[in-house]
Each structure stands twice: as structure tokens, then as C-alpha cells.
Amino acid sequence: MIGQDKMNKPGKRARIGVSGIVAPLCLALGLSACAQFSNEDILTFDGFYFRTDVDLFERKVRDHFRVEVRNPQQSLAGAREAGRHQAIRHCIEQFGTSAIEWVSGPDVEDAELIFDNDKLVFEGYCRP
């Protein structure tokens, strides 16, 4: 037994420090939490995800906006609601209200909807 490592003696266990257990556990827990949050942040409308953009007609006049909804062919009903959601979000963030006066909005007949380069386009004003 002379010259043998203490770890090789029968009946002795190797000790793993607390950090050897806690660090991998925290890493696994953190990675699983990231996956959960990223899926929850994605809103779908009529079962589809729509990418939307808000543009201002003038930088100084933040109440007049334009919403573009990409890939509306997935679901026209879903694209309408995605555009409405983005417009309401913009007005709440900028003015604290969800009231919108639509120039061309999601509630018009299908024939009156405006499309620009395969994007559904809405225009409106935030009204406090």
C-alpha cells in the first residue's frame, strides 16, 4: 500500500466539491429556462407567426404610423390581427393609449386591403 493514492483504498470515496455539482446543475437549468422563454415570446395569429414592422411617416410626428405585415398569404385573418396587435402596441408604447383612427385598417373588406410587395399594409393615427 505504500505509494498508492488514497483514492485507490477500498472503502474510500472520491469527494466531489459542491461547485462540481452546483455548476452543471445551474447550467442545465439555465439552458432549459432559455428554451422556455423564447417559445413563449412568439405570438401567433390564426396559428401562424407574422413578422410586422411599424414605420412613422415623419419622425417628429409619432402618432401617424404605417404597419407592414409580411407573408399575409399564410392567413389573411391572422395577418389582420397581427397588424392590429402591432399598431395597438405602438400606440400604447408611444402615447399610453390603444385608441387608433384608421386610414386603412384591419376591419375593411378584403377587396379594400392594401398590399405592397407581398406585405399587408395598414395606416393609422394614435388618438389619446
Secondary structure, DSSP 8 states (H G I E B T S, - for coil): -TT--GGGSTT------HHHHHHHHHHHHHHHHHHHHHHHT---BTTB---EEEEESSSS-TTEEEEEEE-GGG-HHHHHHHHHHHHHHHHHHHHS---EEEEE-TTS-GGG-EEETTEEEEEEEE--
